[in-house]
Amino acid sequence: MLIRMLRADDRAREEAFLARLSPQARRMRFLENFNQVNASLVDALMDVDGHSRVAFVALIHEGGSLREIGISRYSAEDGGRRCECAVTVADEWQGQGLGVLLMRHLIDTARIHGFAQMFSIDAAENQPMRDLAGYLGFHCRLDPRDHTQVIHTLDLH
């Protein structure tokens, strides 16, 4: 397995990864249901700059080519003081520690880039994400604007 920053030539792999996710996994990641991956979503996900918008992709060799099996990302908020993060792991790779590895890369990079806090907004029913966030030291609270969601926060200093 290879974990590295997302590159422009990963676009087709990102599209295929999103298409292979189960409807449940897509809903947990994007907090909405959708059947097809549209180009504007992929455009937004591919928009990384290595500082304020970062993504780490996990790849394996399969049938002579690389296949994406997971991704973590953050995007700067509040003038660069905080960043919102997300992690997604292919259904068949969940529960094997890949989410932890991807998030550790992301947390380390956010610290290097001087962010004070990392946060994510997730479905309250997403127990695997709650477990992962707790394991990584994030604090969890109900979203005061939407009680079907939780907000995980991690102080980076």
N, C-alpha and C positions, 0 to 999 in steps of 0.2 A: 504494500500500500504506500502511496505517495500523498503527502499533505503539502500543499503549496498555495501561494496566492492565486486567485482567479485571474485568468488572462483573457483577452479578447478572443483568442482562438478556442476557448472553452464554450462558446455560445451553443453550438449544436449539442454538446454534452449536457449543458445546463437544461436545454429544452427537453432532451430525452429523459433526464433525471426527473424533472417536474412531471412529465407525462407518465412516468412509471410509478409515481407515488400513489398510494391508495387514496380514495376520496377522504377517508378519515385523516390521514397524514396531511393532505392538502388543507383540510379545514383547520386542523390544529396549528399549522404553520401560518396560514394567511387569515385565519378567523372568519372565513367565508367558504361557501361551497362553489366550486366551478368544475365544469367537465373538461374544458379544453384550455390549454395554455395559450394565451394570446401574445402577440409580438410586443405590445406595449409593456406587459409585465416583464417579459424577458429583457427588453431594453432597460427597464428600471433596475433589474437585478444585475445586469452586466455593467452598470454605471459605477465603476470603482476607480478610485484615484490613488490608493495606497496609503492615504493618511486620514481624510475625513470620511471616506467610504471604503471599507476594507472587506474582503471576503477570502476565506481559506476554503479550498476545495480538497476533498479526499477522493483519490482516484485509484483504481485497480486495473491491472492488465486483464483483458478478457477477449479471447478470440483475435489476438493480434492488435487490439486497439485499447485505448484508455476508456474506462467507464466511470462516471461520477457516482459515488455512493454516499456522499454527505457534503454539507457545506455549512459554514458559520459565517456570519457577517455582522458588521456594525455600520451605523451611519451617525455622524455628528449631529448633536442637538444643542440648543442653548449657547450658541456662539462657540462651540467647541469644548465646553466644560463637561458635557455628558454625551454619551452615545447610546443609541438604542441598538440592541443586539437580537439576533435570531440564530437558531441552529436547526438544521433538518438532516435527518439520516434516513436513507432508504429503508423501507419496511423490513427487508430481510437482514439488515445489518443492525437493527435496533437491539439494545440490551447487551452490547458487546464492548462498550467503553469508547466507541468512536465519537459520540457526542462530547464526552469529557475531553478527549484529545483536541477536537476542533475548537471547543470553547477555551481551552488553555492557551492555544495559539492566539486566539482573539483577545483574551484578557491581557496576555503579555504585550501584545502589540498596542492595545489601547493605553496601557501604562506607559510604554515607551513614547507614545505620542502625546502624553500629558493630560489625558482625560481624568477627571476627578471621580466620575461615577459611570457605571454601565447599568442599563435597565432593559427589561423586556416586558411586554404586555402579552399575556397568554390567557387562553380559556381556563377558567377555574377548574374545569373537569379534566384538564390535561395533567394527570398525575405523573406521567414520566418526566414531563418538563419540571414539575414542582420538585420531584426527586433529584433531578440533575442540578437544578438551581440551588437547592439546599446543600447538596454535596459540594458544590463549588463555592459555598459561602454567601450566596445571595440571600437577602431577606425578602419575605413575601408578605404582601398585604392585599386586601380586596381593593379593586379599582373603585374609588368613590363615585365615579360617574356611570359605572356599569358593573353591577354585582355578579355578572356572569364571567367577569375577567379578573385576573390578578396581575399585580405589578411586582416584578422581581427586581431588586436593586442590589448592586455591589459597589461598595466604596473601593476605589482603586489606589488610594494613598496609604 
